[in-house]
Amino acid sequence: MEKPYILADIGEKGIYHCFAPCIEKHFTTISYQNFAQKRENLADKIQAVFIWGGPIIDHSFLQSLPNLKVVVNGGVGVDHLDIPLINSFEVKVCNTPHVVDNATADMGMSLMLASARKIVQGHNFSKYHESERLLESSLGNDVSGATLGIIGMGRIGYKVAKRAQGFDMKILYHNRNRRTEEEEKVVGAVYCEKMEELLRKSDFVMVVVNLSPQTQKLIGAKELAMMKPSGTLINISRGLVVDQDALVDALQRKIIKAAALDVTYPEPLPRDHPLLSFPNVIVLPHMGTHTVETTRVMVERMVTNALAALKGEQPPDEVKI
Ligand SMILES: O=CC(=O)O
């Protein structure tokens, strides 16, 4: 029997390429580029689209695929998808929650530790001998015993708290919904009803919220001004949650000490972006979930969701709004 056709960019060298066999066992996989070239022959055949960030799924894209049944997003955040529009074409949307939590929480901890302990500067010194004053510039700050403020205490935020507990950190959190007393006790986290309290008291502020109209530019000039001058901002959520111009300004004026960002807008930042010029800023190209183990499980989960949708069954991770 012919395998169902899906549109998926697993690339020649991209991280998803390693997992192509897991996808190709079940599906005939067409890349976006091949699709663009042979659109007339393939458009009727495509039943699922696998996406990692792109392409943009808009009205004309949906209209061009009359037999599309499901859009499967690799990762948890679906802020780049217009779900009501996609659903209006009787196409389901799935993501891969849970499987990315540990890797993303690990990345939050990595960024906090790397920033506090000046890992990048130390590496650059070892490699390029670029600073004669390494000792001074390598003087970091203790993470152990410091106060971590977590903004967004969903699954990933909670996993960050668990890890921070192992570093004897004092943990504050701010969230739309307060966690139960039991959950707070397990990780030793103290609820701040007002984000301002968290910002004022934390040495490290880690942003872990979903991007939504309510959280866009949640951290702007006002919020940065509330942070300690010795404070570090860590963002593992979405770039748009932080007002980047305000962040540049706060760093230039030493309103906060440092920043460590897995996410920005755009991604990656243009080479001449001011954020890349600060020695006290770490910028990654959105790689919070990029581990072999997590990506493997993510891809398997995408396959499971797509197979269910194509069989007319309820996919386990359908996103409903
Ligand atoms: O950014 C990563 C995700 O949304 O899973």
The ligand as a Tripos MOL2 file, in Angstrom:
@<TRIPOS>MOLECULE
LIG
    5     4     1     0     0
SMALL
NO_CHARGES

@<TRIPOS>ATOM
      1 O1         10.3620   26.2940   21.5780 O.2       1 LIG1
      2 C1         10.1190   25.1440   21.7260 C.2       1 LIG1
      3 C2          8.8060   24.5920   21.8100 C.2       1 LIG1
      4 O2          7.8380   25.3370   21.5700 O.co2     1 LIG1
      5 O3          8.6830   23.4060   22.1100 O.co2     1 LIG1
@<TRIPOS>BOND
     1     1     2 2
     2     2     3 1
     3     3     4 2
     4     3     5 1
@<TRIPOS>SUBSTRUCTURE
     1 LIG1         1 GROUP 0 **** ****
